[in-house]
Structures are given as C-alpha cells and as structure tokens.
Amino acid sequence: MQAYGVWKEKNMYGKITMGCERTTFVIDEKGRVAKIWPKVKVDGHAVDVLANL
C-alpha cells in the first residue's frame, strides 16, 4: 500500500487515523500501471473499470 501511495491519513468524524484510500489500479501485461482510479466510490465503479479495459 505504501509503494502505491494508498496508505494515507484519513479523517472520519473528526478522528484522524491511518488507512487505505480506496483506489483501483489496472496493471498491464508488462507489469506497468496502465490506469488509476483514486478515491473510488463503490456505486458504479465496476462498470466504469470494465468499460475502460
């Protein structure tokens, strides 16, 4: 998570903690990051990802 930069400080209801920021990465056949969706909202996300593959 640290290597991909998704381990972040989060603030929920005034309480600051460390946690994983929802992020989707598409890794290509050569092992490179081809696309990133940061701060993912769950609703509709799978449809968006599949449309971009």
Backbone as CSV, one residue per row, in Angstrom:
resi,resn,N_x,N_y,N_z,CA_x,CA_y,CA_z,C_x,C_y,C_z
1,MET,0.825,-1.187,0.000,0.000,0.000,0.000,0.869,1.250,0.000
2,GLN,1.971,1.217,0.718,2.844,2.390,0.728,3.495,2.602,-0.634
3,ALA,3.887,1.519,-1.304,4.530,1.629,-2.616,3.586,2.257,-3.647
4,TYR,2.303,1.996,-3.524,1.326,2.551,-4.456,0.724,3.867,-3.957
5,GLY,1.114,4.303,-2.781,0.673,5.593,-2.259,-0.758,5.639,-1.784
6,VAL,-1.291,4.492,-1.353,-2.687,4.480,-0.905,-2.831,4.384,0.617
7,TRP,-1.722,4.290,1.340,-1.769,4.307,2.806,-1.712,5.764,3.215
8,LYS,-2.825,6.308,3.677,-2.935,7.745,3.899,-3.572,8.068,5.240
9,GLU,-3.393,9.310,5.623,-4.077,9.822,6.803,-5.525,10.070,6.421
10,LYS,-6.436,9.591,7.245,-7.856,9.743,6.984,-8.518,10.450,8.160
11,ASN,-9.549,11.196,7.870,-10.277,11.926,8.896,-11.743,11.521,8.815
12,MET,-12.206,10.830,9.852,-13.604,10.407,9.876,-14.249,10.904,11.156
13,TYR,-15.221,11.763,10.977,-15.943,12.346,12.107,-15.001,13.012,13.104
14,GLY,-13.967,13.678,12.592,-13.027,14.403,13.430,-11.913,13.568,14.019
15,LYS,-11.929,12.258,13.784,-10.881,11.375,14.292,-9.899,11.075,13.152
16,ILE,-8.629,11.383,13.384,-7.608,11.163,12.366,-6.938,9.817,12.603
17,THR,-6.945,8.984,11.553,-6.315,7.670,11.613,-5.575,7.424,10.305
18,MET,-4.801,6.354,10.267,-4.152,5.936,9.035,-4.976,4.791,8.446
19,GLY,-5.097,4.786,7.127,-5.870,3.728,6.487,-5.655,3.715,4.985
20,CYS,-6.281,2.755,4.356,-6.151,2.573,2.914,-7.197,3.420,2.194
21,GLU,-6.737,4.244,1.244,-7.648,5.010,0.410,-8.097,4.105,-0.736
22,ARG,-9.395,3.957,-0.929,-9.905,3.090,-1.999,-9.391,3.581,-3.337
23,THR,-8.619,2.740,-3.988,-8.014,3.068,-5.278,-7.967,1.798,-6.119
24,THR,-8.249,1.935,-7.404,-8.154,0.803,-8.316,-7.014,1.059,-9.292
25,PHE,-6.176,0.036,-9.476,-5.076,0.103,-10.422,-5.280,-0.976,-11.469
26,VAL,-5.099,-0.642,-12.734,-5.057,-1.646,-13.797,-3.586,-1.798,-14.158
27,ILE,-3.098,-3.022,-14.035,-1.707,-3.335,-14.341,-1.682,-4.028,-15.705
28,ASP,-0.852,-3.524,-16.639,-0.819,-4.122,-17.980,0.031,-5.394,-18.011
29,GLU,0.091,-6.014,-19.175,0.797,-7.291,-19.322,2.301,-7.178,-19.087
30,LYS,2.837,-5.971,-19.117,4.268,-5.760,-18.844,4.533,-5.381,-17.388
31,GLY,3.472,-5.385,-16.581,3.608,-5.079,-15.159,3.600,-3.595,-14.840
32,ARG,3.201,-2.780,-15.789,3.149,-1.332,-15.579,1.731,-0.902,-15.229
33,VAL,1.638,0.164,-14.463,0.324,0.718,-14.118,-0.221,1.408,-15.366
34,ALA,-1.348,0.900,-15.867,-1.952,1.436,-17.088,-3.017,2.488,-16.792
35,LYS,-3.704,2.358,-15.666,-4.779,3.295,-15.311,-4.977,3.274,-13.806
36,ILE,-5.316,4.433,-13.268,-5.564,4.573,-11.824,-6.882,5.302,-11.616
37,TRP,-7.692,4.758,-10.711,-8.906,5.430,-10.251,-8.701,5.745,-8.774
38,PRO,-8.374,6.975,-8.410,-8.200,7.313,-6.992,-9.528,7.647,-6.323
39,LYS,-9.541,7.522,-5.012,-10.706,7.894,-4.196,-11.993,7.287,-4.747
40,VAL,-11.994,5.991,-4.922,-13.096,5.257,-5.545,-14.371,5.331,-4.714
41,LYS,-15.463,5.593,-5.396,-16.806,5.454,-4.821,-17.349,4.131,-5.358
42,VAL,-17.908,3.313,-4.522,-18.291,1.956,-4.882,-19.366,1.916,-5.972
43,ASP,-20.424,2.707,-5.824,-21.545,2.658,-6.769,-21.088,2.968,-8.194
44,GLY,-21.285,2.017,-9.094,-20.963,2.192,-10.497,-19.508,2.014,-10.872
45,HIS,-18.649,1.795,-9.899,-17.220,1.727,-10.178,-16.838,0.533,-11.055
46,ALA,-17.404,-0.623,-10.770,-17.071,-1.818,-11.554,-17.431,-1.620,-13.027
47,VAL,-18.558,-0.999,-13.291,-18.975,-0.731,-14.673,-17.971,0.193,-15.352
48,ASP,-17.511,1.217,-14.642,-16.530,2.161,-15.189,-15.216,1.455,-15.505
49,VAL,-14.745,0.617,-14.600,-13.491,-0.106,-14.814,-13.617,-1.034,-16.021
50,LEU,-14.667,-1.816,-16.077,-14.853,-2.749,-17.199,-14.947,-2.018,-18.530
51,ALA,-15.544,-0.854,-18.552,-15.661,-0.072,-19.779,-14.320,0.452,-20.255
52,ASN,-13.366,0.552,-19.358,-12.041,1.084,-19.694,-10.988,0.009,-19.909
53,LEU,-11.374,-1.248,-19.874,-10.394,-2.328,-20.105,-10.253,-2.602,-21.582
